[in-house]
């Protein structure tokens, strides 16, 4: 670990590279219009064309998708959109598995990139001011990360913030999986239901299509149950 009392050239260069990556990812996030692909007409048009496009790659279709999804999540495109497109292309279960693999590879990549490029600079910049916070974070480890993921899912700023802390990779990764796996399932289920309704020409109004209420209701129930259990343990 670099001496936190000194800022050498190597630490500064790595910090500037990380800042450039974050700036570029924010730019992409702000200037990419995701909403244009979420309308019913766009979905109807996209489903067959995107499925055919990926099918043309054969075995490499899922591999190419995962590579693109990892890149997208790394530059701060929300994971829910990756799940949505994965389900459109590969179907419910396969889409869930492929989007989960993509997401967990991406958060691992973010961890190691942020740790290498920015950790020494953060330690120098804040010195002892982060010591108490990081100590508490490490004391709770997996549980702390799990609770943060429960509330914020795979929110891009949280990915980078946790990666720049002194958390061990094991706690970061396992806490992320435990805190987000059920949300991945619910999002994939909801996406699959929406696609089925659109293909059948049915309404996306939950009152007219009660199927939408089931994944939403179960997701809410799981969230409340986990919070109640956690509070009782304390």
One Martini backbone bead per residue (centre of mass of N, CA, C, O) as a GRO file, in nm:
protein
  234
    1UNK     BB    1   0.097   0.035   0.021
    2UNK     BB    2   0.069   0.355   0.000
    3UNK     BB    3   0.169   0.630   0.134
    4UNK     BB    4  -0.067   0.859   0.268
    5UNK     BB    5   0.141   1.116   0.295
    6UNK     BB    6   0.189   1.060  -0.013
    7UNK     BB    7   0.207   1.190  -0.358
    8UNK     BB    8   0.266   1.024  -0.627
    9UNK     BB    9   0.270   0.993  -0.963
   10UNK     BB   10   0.129   0.717  -0.992
   11UNK     BB   11  -0.126   0.783  -0.829
   12UNK     BB   12  -0.217   1.026  -0.999
   13UNK     BB   13  -0.245   0.885  -1.274
   14UNK     BB   14  -0.452   0.673  -1.185
   15UNK     BB   15  -0.666   0.878  -1.091
   16UNK     BB   16  -0.703   1.016  -1.370
   17UNK     BB   17  -0.799   0.764  -1.519
   18UNK     BB   18  -1.046   0.716  -1.342
   19UNK     BB   19  -1.177   0.991  -1.396
   20UNK     BB   20  -1.207   0.944  -1.700
   21UNK     BB   21  -1.388   0.695  -1.684
   22UNK     BB   22  -1.617   0.829  -1.521
   23UNK     BB   23  -1.674   1.060  -1.718
   24UNK     BB   24  -1.747   0.879  -1.959
   25UNK     BB   25  -1.978   0.722  -1.821
   26UNK     BB   26  -2.156   0.969  -1.764
   27UNK     BB   27  -2.187   1.060  -2.054
   28UNK     BB   28  -2.325   0.802  -2.157
   29UNK     BB   29  -2.562   0.810  -1.960
   30UNK     BB   30  -2.676   1.101  -2.042
   31UNK     BB   31  -2.660   1.030  -2.384
   32UNK     BB   32  -2.853   0.779  -2.336
   33UNK     BB   33  -3.163   0.666  -2.477
   34UNK     BB   34  -3.349   0.425  -2.331
   35UNK     BB   35  -3.662   0.491  -2.364
   36UNK     BB   36  -3.688   0.420  -2.676
   37UNK     BB   37  -3.687   0.089  -2.593
   38UNK     BB   38  -3.971   0.080  -2.394
   39UNK     BB   39  -4.177   0.070  -2.593
   40UNK     BB   40  -4.408  -0.117  -2.746
   41UNK     BB   41  -4.325  -0.075  -3.042
   42UNK     BB   42  -4.022  -0.129  -3.002
   43UNK     BB   43  -4.047  -0.413  -2.891
   44UNK     BB   44  -4.189  -0.548  -3.128
   45UNK     BB   45  -3.959  -0.481  -3.331
   46UNK     BB   46  -3.709  -0.600  -3.161
   47UNK     BB   47  -3.744  -0.896  -3.091
   48UNK     BB   48  -3.694  -1.037  -3.368
   49UNK     BB   49  -3.439  -0.886  -3.465
   50UNK     BB   50  -3.256  -0.952  -3.220
   51UNK     BB   51  -3.282  -1.257  -3.221
   52UNK     BB   52  -3.170  -1.296  -3.509
   53UNK     BB   53  -2.896  -1.165  -3.467
   54UNK     BB   54  -2.795  -1.359  -3.245
   55UNK     BB   55  -2.847  -1.628  -3.400
   56UNK     BB   56  -2.624  -1.574  -3.622
   57UNK     BB   57  -2.387  -1.640  -3.401
   58UNK     BB   58  -2.473  -1.859  -3.226
   59UNK     BB   59  -2.264  -1.948  -2.984
   60UNK     BB   60  -2.162  -1.633  -2.970
   61UNK     BB   61  -2.404  -1.470  -2.875
   62UNK     BB   62  -2.378  -1.474  -2.560
   63UNK     BB   63  -2.086  -1.374  -2.553
   64UNK     BB   64  -2.135  -1.101  -2.687
   65UNK     BB   65  -2.343  -1.002  -2.489
   66UNK     BB   66  -2.170  -1.012  -2.232
   67UNK     BB   67  -1.954  -0.816  -2.328
   68UNK     BB   68  -2.151  -0.577  -2.369
   69UNK     BB   69  -2.273  -0.576  -2.081
   70UNK     BB   70  -2.015  -0.526  -1.923
   71UNK     BB   71  -1.954  -0.257  -2.055
   72UNK     BB   72  -2.219  -0.113  -1.981
   73UNK     BB   73  -2.197  -0.137  -1.669
   74UNK     BB   74  -1.916   0.001  -1.644
   75UNK     BB   75  -2.062   0.274  -1.785
   76UNK     BB   76  -2.350   0.296  -1.613
   77UNK     BB   77  -2.557   0.105  -1.711
   78UNK     BB   78  -2.828  -0.020  -1.607
   79UNK     BB   79  -2.908  -0.346  -1.522
   80UNK     BB   80  -3.212  -0.354  -1.600
   81UNK     BB   81  -3.152  -0.333  -1.909
   82UNK     BB   82  -2.999  -0.597  -1.936
   83UNK     BB   83  -3.226  -0.780  -1.848
   84UNK     BB   84  -3.434  -0.696  -2.057
   85UNK     BB   85  -3.265  -0.774  -2.315
   86UNK     BB   86  -3.205  -1.065  -2.234
   87UNK     BB   87  -3.501  -1.160  -2.231
   88UNK     BB   88  -3.571  -1.090  -2.520
   89UNK     BB   89  -3.352  -1.282  -2.650
   90UNK     BB   90  -3.349  -1.559  -2.436
   91UNK     BB   91  -3.541  -1.534  -2.217
   92UNK     BB   92  -3.602  -1.586  -1.897
   93UNK     BB   93  -3.386  -1.787  -1.780
   94UNK     BB   94  -3.149  -1.728  -1.972
   95UNK     BB   95  -3.154  -1.421  -1.923
   96UNK     BB   96  -3.091  -1.431  -1.626
   97UNK     BB   97  -2.816  -1.577  -1.639
   98UNK     BB   98  -2.673  -1.379  -1.836
   99UNK     BB   99  -2.715  -1.121  -1.665
  100UNK     BB  100  -2.573  -1.223  -1.411
  101UNK     BB  101  -2.298  -1.275  -1.531
  102UNK     BB  102  -2.255  -0.987  -1.632
  103UNK     BB  103  -2.283  -0.837  -1.361
  104UNK     BB  104  -2.057  -0.996  -1.194
  105UNK     BB  105  -1.829  -0.929  -1.381
  106UNK     BB  106  -1.853  -0.619  -1.371
  107UNK     BB  107  -1.816  -0.577  -1.059
  108UNK     BB  108  -1.535  -0.705  -1.060
  109UNK     BB  109  -1.397  -0.512  -1.254
  110UNK     BB  110  -1.451  -0.255  -1.094
  111UNK     BB  111  -1.295  -0.330  -0.843
  112UNK     BB  112  -1.005  -0.361  -0.975
  113UNK     BB  113  -0.991  -0.088  -1.112
  114UNK     BB  114  -1.044   0.094  -0.866
  115UNK     BB  115  -0.823  -0.021  -0.681
  116UNK     BB  116  -0.578   0.045  -0.867
  117UNK     BB  117  -0.644   0.356  -0.944
  118UNK     BB  118  -0.791   0.485  -0.648
  119UNK     BB  119  -0.715   0.395  -0.354
  120UNK     BB  120  -0.456   0.559  -0.288
  121UNK     BB  121  -0.589   0.836  -0.329
  122UNK     BB  122  -0.808   0.812  -0.115
  123UNK     BB  123  -0.615   0.765   0.122
  124UNK     BB  124  -0.472   1.040   0.085
  125UNK     BB  125  -0.717   1.238   0.088
  126UNK     BB  126  -0.858   1.125   0.376
  127UNK     BB  127  -0.709   0.939   0.545
  128UNK     BB  128  -0.862   0.918   0.863
  129UNK     BB  129  -1.169   0.985   0.783
  130UNK     BB  130  -1.235   0.667   0.687
  131UNK     BB  131  -1.169   0.469   0.916
  132UNK     BB  132  -1.441   0.426   1.065
  133UNK     BB  133  -1.615   0.343   0.824
  134UNK     BB  134  -1.432   0.103   0.728
  135UNK     BB  135  -1.445  -0.053   0.989
  136UNK     BB  136  -1.751  -0.104   0.987
  137UNK     BB  137  -1.763  -0.236   0.709
  138UNK     BB  138  -1.569  -0.478   0.788
  139UNK     BB  139  -1.723  -0.592   1.030
  140UNK     BB  140  -1.980  -0.665   0.839
  141UNK     BB  141  -1.929  -0.693   0.540
  142UNK     BB  142  -2.146  -0.876   0.382
  143UNK     BB  143  -2.390  -0.742   0.526
  144UNK     BB  144  -2.343  -0.453   0.433
  145UNK     BB  145  -2.362  -0.507   0.129
  146UNK     BB  146  -2.638  -0.643   0.127
  147UNK     BB  147  -2.799  -0.393   0.231
  148UNK     BB  148  -2.718  -0.202   0.003
  149UNK     BB  149  -2.835  -0.382  -0.229
  150UNK     BB  150  -3.124  -0.391  -0.130
  151UNK     BB  151  -3.167  -0.078  -0.180
  152UNK     BB  152  -2.959  -0.023  -0.462
  153UNK     BB  153  -2.844  -0.250  -0.587
  154UNK     BB  154  -2.658  -0.187  -0.902
  155UNK     BB  155  -2.557   0.092  -0.850
  156UNK     BB  156  -2.306   0.256  -0.991
  157UNK     BB  157  -2.192   0.435  -0.754
  158UNK     BB  158  -2.172   0.191  -0.557
  159UNK     BB  159  -1.967   0.023  -0.704
  160UNK     BB  160  -1.735   0.236  -0.677
  161UNK     BB  161  -1.738   0.294  -0.373
  162UNK     BB  162  -1.680   0.004  -0.275
  163UNK     BB  163  -1.415  -0.032  -0.445
  164UNK     BB  164  -1.264   0.218  -0.287
  165UNK     BB  165  -1.253   0.061  -0.059
  166UNK     BB  166  -1.133  -0.189   0.194
  167UNK     BB  167  -1.272  -0.417   0.084
  168UNK     BB  168  -1.311  -0.731   0.034
  169UNK     BB  169  -1.390  -0.920  -0.228
  170UNK     BB  170  -1.563  -1.132  -0.090
  171UNK     BB  171  -1.762  -0.933   0.045
  172UNK     BB  172  -1.845  -0.782  -0.209
  173UNK     BB  173  -1.950  -1.025  -0.377
  174UNK     BB  174  -2.137  -1.182  -0.177
  175UNK     BB  175  -2.309  -0.936  -0.096
  176UNK     BB  176  -2.414  -0.883  -0.380
  177UNK     BB  177  -2.552  -1.152  -0.436
  178UNK     BB  178  -2.739  -1.163  -0.177
  179UNK     BB  179  -2.868  -0.861  -0.239
  180UNK     BB  180  -2.953  -0.924  -0.575
  181UNK     BB  181  -3.074  -1.195  -0.677
  182UNK     BB  182  -3.381  -1.146  -0.630
  183UNK     BB  183  -3.389  -0.894  -0.819
  184UNK     BB  184  -3.313  -1.037  -1.075
  185UNK     BB  185  -3.557  -1.226  -1.082
  186UNK     BB  186  -3.782  -1.012  -1.077
  187UNK     BB  187  -3.691  -0.855  -1.332
  188UNK     BB  188  -3.711  -1.097  -1.526
  189UNK     BB  189  -4.004  -1.164  -1.476
  190UNK     BB  190  -4.121  -0.888  -1.553
  191UNK     BB  191  -4.006  -0.878  -1.839
  192UNK     BB  192  -4.142  -1.138  -1.942
  193UNK     BB  193  -4.432  -1.043  -1.893
  194UNK     BB  194  -4.427  -0.794  -2.074
  195UNK     BB  195  -4.358  -0.941  -2.338
  196UNK     BB  196  -4.603  -1.129  -2.344
  197UNK     BB  197  -4.816  -0.901  -2.353
  198UNK     BB  198  -4.719  -0.767  -2.613
  199UNK     BB  199  -4.738  -1.019  -2.802
  200UNK     BB  200  -5.059  -1.041  -2.719
  201UNK     BB  201  -5.181  -0.738  -2.706
  202UNK     BB  202  -5.169  -0.635  -2.417
  203UNK     BB  203  -5.190  -0.471  -2.136
  204UNK     BB  204  -4.979  -0.269  -1.897
  205UNK     BB  205  -5.209  -0.259  -1.701
  206UNK     BB  206  -5.248  -0.396  -1.393
  207UNK     BB  207  -5.561  -0.398  -1.392
  208UNK     BB  208  -5.578  -0.558  -1.678
  209UNK     BB  209  -5.287  -0.709  -1.583
  210UNK     BB  210  -5.229  -0.901  -1.308
  211UNK     BB  211  -4.950  -1.038  -1.371
  212UNK     BB  212  -4.779  -0.786  -1.277
  213UNK     BB  213  -4.834  -0.809  -0.961
  214UNK     BB  214  -4.673  -1.057  -0.872
  215UNK     BB  215  -4.370  -0.968  -0.889
  216UNK     BB  216  -4.408  -0.709  -0.730
  217UNK     BB  217  -4.524  -0.835  -0.469
  218UNK     BB  218  -4.292  -1.034  -0.409
  219UNK     BB  219  -4.064  -0.829  -0.399
  220UNK     BB  220  -4.181  -0.667  -0.161
  221UNK     BB  221  -4.201  -0.902   0.042
  222UNK     BB  222  -3.900  -0.973   0.051
  223UNK     BB  223  -3.798  -0.702   0.148
  224UNK     BB  224  -3.958  -0.690   0.415
  225UNK     BB  225  -3.860  -0.958   0.536
  226UNK     BB  226  -3.558  -0.891   0.550
  227UNK     BB  227  -3.588  -0.640   0.732
  228UNK     BB  228  -3.725  -0.778   0.973
  229UNK     BB  229  -3.504  -0.986   1.032
  230UNK     BB  230  -3.275  -0.782   1.074
  231UNK     BB  231  -3.404  -0.627   1.314
  232UNK     BB  232  -3.436  -0.871   1.506
  233UNK     BB  233  -3.132  -0.934   1.530
  234UNK     BB  234  -3.072  -0.643   1.662
   0.00000   0.00000   0.00000
